[in-house]
Amino acid sequence: MHELSLASGVVDTALRHSGGQTVTVVSLRVGHLRQVVPDSLRFCFEIVARDTACEGAELRLTEVDLTLECRDCGHGWSPRGPAFRCPDCGSAAVTVTGGEELQIEYIEVEDKEDACTARG
């Protein structure tokens, strides 16, 4: 189950960038070709986040569809099956233009207000 190692990497990265504050949301873009099972990733995220500043944080997943572009005619499309030939010209010379993503878009942290030190 590679979701466990992915979740571990996501939590580690969020913690590095949280500035020591409690993380409330982690937004992640995951491409279709990464073959991630969203429910498994969320489950693993909860386990890995325990006893860290990410505990209780919401994991927001945006799934990115596979998109291809023909290098011969320039046509772009999202295949709906295992066929990777250009639907316009039939060429097999294609480039993956979407669906390989695995990136944290943003994290949200709790805003810690400074205690009022004014005397009055």
GROMACS elastic network, one bead per residue, 0.5 to 0.9 nm:
[ bonds ]
;  ai    aj funct       b0    kb
    1     4     6  0.62946   500
    1     5     6  0.80313   500
    1    40     6  0.85149   500
    2     5     6  0.54363   500
    2     6     6  0.63061   500
    2     7     6  0.86449   500
    2    36     6  0.79373   500
    2    41     6  0.87375   500
    3     7     6  0.59338   500
    3     8     6  0.84609   500
    3    36     6  0.66181   500
    3    37     6  0.74691   500
    3    38     6  0.86393   500
    3    40     6  0.63993   500
    3    42     6  0.85876   500
    3    43     6  0.88847   500
    3    44     6  0.65894   500
    3    45     6  0.84109   500
    4     7     6  0.51227   500
    4     8     6  0.61747   500
    4     9     6  0.87019   500
    4    40     6  0.82050   500
    4    41     6  0.68950   500
    4    43     6  0.87325   500
    4    44     6  0.52849   500
    4    45     6  0.73986   500
    4    47     6  0.88202   500
    4    48     6  0.78877   500
    5     8     6  0.50113   500
    5     9     6  0.62647   500
    5    10     6  0.86638   500
    5    44     6  0.85848   500
    6     9     6  0.51401   500
    6    10     6  0.61973   500
    6    11     6  0.86764   500
    6    41     6  0.75702   500
    6    44     6  0.85878   500
    6    45     6  0.84558   500
    7    10     6  0.50280   500
    7    11     6  0.61328   500
    7    12     6  0.85062   500
    7    41     6  0.63066   500
    7    42     6  0.79064   500
    7    43     6  0.89149   500
    7    44     6  0.59214   500
    7    46     6  0.85209   500
    7    47     6  0.87828   500
    7    48     6  0.67622   500
    7    49     6  0.84891   500
    8    11     6  0.52501   500
    8    12     6  0.61118   500
    8    13     6  0.85800   500
    8    44     6  0.80555   500
    8    45     6  0.70817   500
    8    48     6  0.59505   500
    8    49     6  0.80621   500
    9    12     6  0.50871   500
    9    13     6  0.60766   500
    9    14     6  0.85314   500
   10    13     6  0.51986   500
   10    14     6  0.60991   500
   10    15     6  0.85611   500
   10    26     6  0.83121   500
   10    28     6  0.84767   500
   10    45     6  0.79822   500
   10   103     6  0.87197   500
   10   104     6  0.74216   500
   11    14     6  0.51000   500
   11    15     6  0.60663   500
   11    16     6  0.85874   500
   11    26     6  0.86632   500
   11    45     6  0.72614   500
   11    48     6  0.70990   500
   11    49     6  0.63384   500
   11    52     6  0.86845   500
   11    54     6  0.68070   500
   12    15     6  0.52071   500
   12    16     6  0.62385   500
   12    17     6  0.88249   500
   13    16     6  0.51296   500
   13    17     6  0.64225   500
   13    18     6  0.86420   500
   13   104     6  0.84967   500
   14    17     6  0.52717   500
   14    18     6  0.59301   500
   14    23     6  0.75505   500
   14    26     6  0.72955   500
   14    53     6  0.89795   500
   14    54     6  0.76318   500
   14   104     6  0.83616   500
   14   106     6  0.87311   500
   14   107     6  0.67148   500
   15    18     6  0.51348   500
   15    19     6  0.74681   500
   15    20     6  0.71820   500
   15    21     6  0.84562   500
   15    22     6  0.87608   500
   15    23     6  0.77543   500
   15    52     6  0.81078   500
   15    53     6  0.68599   500
   15    54     6  0.71367   500
   16    19     6  0.69674   500
   16    20     6  0.80734   500
   17    20     6  0.80884   500
   17   107     6  0.82339   500
   18    21     6  0.54786   500
   18    22     6  0.72151   500
   18    23     6  0.66002   500
   18    53     6  0.83217   500
   18   107     6  0.76381   500
   18   108     6  0.81359   500
   18   109     6  0.66677   500
   19    22     6  0.87158   500
   19   109     6  0.88847   500
   20    23     6  0.87465   500
   20    53     6  0.73607   500
   21    53     6  0.67215   500
   21   109     6  0.60265   500
   21   110     6  0.63421   500
   21   111     6  0.77002   500
   21   112     6  0.76472   500
   22    52     6  0.84134   500
   22    54     6  0.63205   500
   22    55     6  0.81817   500
   22    57     6  0.84259   500
   22   108     6  0.85905   500
   22   109     6  0.54207   500
   22   110     6  0.55042   500
   22   111     6  0.84538   500
   23    26     6  0.74946   500
   23    53     6  0.57383   500
   23    55     6  0.76371   500
   23    56     6  0.81898   500
   23    57     6  0.58843   500
   23    58     6  0.86886   500
   23   107     6  0.69645   500
   23   108     6  0.58513   500
   23   110     6  0.64299   500
   24    53     6  0.86486   500
   24    54     6  0.68667   500
   24    55     6  0.82720   500
   24    56     6  0.69813   500
   24    58     6  0.61418   500
   24    59     6  0.87653   500
   24   107     6  0.75455   500
   24   108     6  0.54845   500
   24   109     6  0.52366   500
   24   110     6  0.65092   500
   25    54     6  0.82671   500
   25    56     6  0.87884   500
   25    57     6  0.50737   500
   25    59     6  0.59929   500
   25    60     6  0.71461   500
   25   106     6  0.81075   500
   25   107     6  0.54655   500
   25   109     6  0.70169   500
   26    54     6  0.86588   500
   26    57     6  0.69537   500
   26    58     6  0.62339   500
   26    59     6  0.50045   500
   26    60     6  0.60769   500
   26    61     6  0.85092   500
   26   104     6  0.71545   500
   26   105     6  0.78528   500
   26   106     6  0.61754   500
   26   108     6  0.65690   500
   27    58     6  0.82407   500
   27    59     6  0.60234   500
   27    61     6  0.60376   500
   27    62     6  0.76289   500
   27   103     6  0.86011   500
   27   104     6  0.58094   500
   27   105     6  0.54220   500
   27   106     6  0.53850   500
   27   107     6  0.61840   500
   27   108     6  0.85500   500
   28    59     6  0.73157   500
   28    60     6  0.60531   500
   28    61     6  0.50072   500
   28    62     6  0.61910   500
   28    63     6  0.85369   500
   28   102     6  0.71563   500
   28   103     6  0.57055   500
   28   105     6  0.55761   500
   28   106     6  0.74639   500
   28   107     6  0.89661   500
   29    60     6  0.84753   500
   29    61     6  0.59133   500
   29    63     6  0.59823   500
   29    64     6  0.67471   500
   29   101     6  0.63646   500
   29   102     6  0.56134   500
   29   103     6  0.53383   500
   29   104     6  0.63065   500
   29   105     6  0.66436   500
   30    33     6  0.84799   500
   30    34     6  0.68589   500
   30    35     6  0.87346   500
   30    36     6  0.74870   500
   30    61     6  0.69330   500
   30    62     6  0.61613   500
   30    63     6  0.50215   500
   30    64     6  0.58429   500
   30    65     6  0.89013   500
   30    99     6  0.74238   500
   30   100     6  0.73663   500
   30   101     6  0.52831   500
   30   103     6  0.68448   500
   30   104     6  0.88728   500
   31    34     6  0.55391   500
   31    35     6  0.77356   500
   31    36     6  0.82326   500
   31    62     6  0.83886   500
   31    63     6  0.57676   500
   31    65     6  0.62164   500
   31    66     6  0.70076   500
   31    98     6  0.70582   500
   31   102     6  0.62986   500
   32    35     6  0.58447   500
   32    36     6  0.74784   500
   32    63     6  0.66726   500
   32    64     6  0.58389   500
   32    65     6  0.54299   500
   32    66     6  0.58056   500
   32    98     6  0.84781   500
   32   100     6  0.66972   500
   32   101     6  0.80977   500
   33    36     6  0.81796   500
   33    64     6  0.88752   500
   33    65     6  0.83006   500
   33    66     6  0.68793   500
   33    98     6  0.88327   500
   33    99     6  0.53993   500
   33   100     6  0.53895   500
   33   101     6  0.81729   500
   34    99     6  0.74717   500
   34   100     6  0.60680   500
   34   101     6  0.74888   500
   34   102     6  0.75289   500
   36    39     6  0.88472   500
   36    40     6  0.78650   500
   36    41     6  0.70856   500
   37    40     6  0.53492   500
   37    41     6  0.62211   500
   37    42     6  0.87693   500
   38    41     6  0.50957   500
   38    42     6  0.61949   500
   38    43     6  0.86103   500
   38    61     6  0.74406   500
   38    63     6  0.87495   500
   39    42     6  0.51309   500
   39    43     6  0.61473   500
   39    44     6  0.86213   500
   40    43     6  0.50463   500
   40    44     6  0.61070   500
   40    45     6  0.84402   500
   41    44     6  0.51200   500
   41    45     6  0.59477   500
   41    46     6  0.86316   500
   41    59     6  0.89188   500
   42    46     6  0.63140   500
   42    47     6  0.88094   500
   42    58     6  0.87397   500
   42    59     6  0.65436   500
   42    60     6  0.88151   500
   42    61     6  0.88548   500
   43    46     6  0.53176   500
   43    47     6  0.65488   500
   43    48     6  0.88859   500
   44    47     6  0.50767   500
   44    48     6  0.61140   500
   44    49     6  0.83912   500
   45    48     6  0.52172   500
   45    49     6  0.58563   500
   45    50     6  0.86452   500
   45    55     6  0.89622   500
   45    59     6  0.76132   500
   46    49     6  0.51997   500
   46    50     6  0.64347   500
   46    54     6  0.85576   500
   46    55     6  0.69202   500
   46    56     6  0.72562   500
   46    57     6  0.81188   500
   46    58     6  0.89261   500
   46    59     6  0.87788   500
   47    50     6  0.55852   500
   47    55     6  0.86094   500
   48    51     6  0.84673   500
   48    52     6  0.83512   500
   48    54     6  0.87747   500
   48    55     6  0.83951   500
   49    52     6  0.55206   500
   49    53     6  0.74493   500
   49    54     6  0.51303   500
   49    56     6  0.75939   500
   49    57     6  0.80760   500
   50    53     6  0.82914   500
   50    54     6  0.72770   500
   50    56     6  0.79136   500
   51    54     6  0.79019   500
   51    55     6  0.61521   500
   52    55     6  0.54883   500
   53    56     6  0.84979   500
   53    57     6  0.84317   500
   54    57     6  0.53110   500
   54    58     6  0.86898   500
   55    58     6  0.89170   500
   57   108     6  0.89300   500
   63    99     6  0.83288   500
   63   101     6  0.89851   500
   64    67     6  0.88229   500
   64    98     6  0.69690   500
   64    99     6  0.53232   500
   64   100     6  0.80631   500
   64   101     6  0.72722   500
   65    78     6  0.71786   500
   65    98     6  0.66122   500
   65    99     6  0.51876   500
   65   100     6  0.88818   500
   66    77     6  0.85927   500
   66    78     6  0.57823   500
   66    79     6  0.70840   500
   66    80     6  0.89666   500
   66    96     6  0.74330   500
   66    97     6  0.76093   500
   66    98     6  0.51818   500
   66   100     6  0.76261   500
   67    76     6  0.70351   500
   67    77     6  0.56036   500
   67    79     6  0.69396   500
   67    95     6  0.86001   500
   67    96     6  0.60558   500
   67    97     6  0.54105   500
   67    99     6  0.63958   500
   68    75     6  0.82892   500
   68    76     6  0.55652   500
   68    77     6  0.54997   500
   68    78     6  0.61839   500
   68    79     6  0.75143   500
   68    84     6  0.80636   500
   68    86     6  0.85010   500
   68    94     6  0.63006   500
   68    95     6  0.55466   500
   68    97     6  0.53127   500
   68    98     6  0.69381   500
   68    99     6  0.89823   500
   69    72     6  0.88944   500
   69    73     6  0.85437   500
   69    74     6  0.60021   500
   69    75     6  0.55438   500
   69    77     6  0.65172   500
   69    78     6  0.88907   500
   69    86     6  0.78170   500
   69    93     6  0.85727   500
   69    94     6  0.54361   500
   69    95     6  0.52574   500
   69    96     6  0.65336   500
   69    97     6  0.65450   500
   70    73     6  0.56895   500
   70    75     6  0.52760   500
   70    76     6  0.64089   500
   70    77     6  0.87079   500
   70    85     6  0.81499   500
   70    86     6  0.59794   500
   70    88     6  0.88821   500
   70    89     6  0.85442   500
   70    91     6  0.70614   500
   70    92     6  0.76382   500
   70    93     6  0.59697   500
   70    95     6  0.64614   500
   71    74     6  0.55792   500
   71    75     6  0.80089   500
   71    91     6  0.82848   500
   71    92     6  0.87145   500
   71    93     6  0.55761   500
   71    94     6  0.54711   500
   71    95     6  0.67848   500
   72    75     6  0.83031   500
   72    89     6  0.81078   500
   72    91     6  0.69210   500
   72    92     6  0.88791   500
   72    93     6  0.66608   500
   72    94     6  0.79962   500
   73    86     6  0.85978   500
   73    88     6  0.80011   500
   73    89     6  0.70452   500
   73    91     6  0.84390   500
   75    86     6  0.72832   500
   75    87     6  0.83243   500
   75    88     6  0.70349   500
   75    89     6  0.86383   500
   76    86     6  0.82365   500
   76    97     6  0.85547   500
   77    86     6  0.81413   500
   77    87     6  0.82627   500
   78    98     6  0.89472   500
   79    82     6  0.73891   500
   79    83     6  0.68848   500
   79    84     6  0.69161   500
   79    85     6  0.88822   500
   80    83     6  0.78521   500
   81    84     6  0.81347   500
   83    86     6  0.86300   500
   84    87     6  0.86730   500
   84    91     6  0.87567   500
   84    92     6  0.65183   500
   84    93     6  0.88414   500
   84    94     6  0.74178   500
   85    88     6  0.87073   500
   85    89     6  0.82187   500
   85    90     6  0.53581   500
   85    91     6  0.54379   500
   85    93     6  0.75622   500
   85    94     6  0.73202   500
   86    89     6  0.56690   500
   86    91     6  0.52600   500
   86    92     6  0.64495   500
   86    93     6  0.80176   500
   86    94     6  0.73556   500
   87    90     6  0.57049   500
   87    91     6  0.81734   500
   88    91     6  0.82588   500
   91    94     6  0.74621   500
   96    99     6  0.74552   500
   96   100     6  0.79741   500
   97   100     6  0.81707   500
   98   101     6  0.70456   500
   99   102     6  0.88148   500
  104   107     6  0.76357   500
  109   112     6  0.89110   500
  113   116     6  0.87551   500
  114   117     6  0.85322   500
  116   119     6  0.85931   500
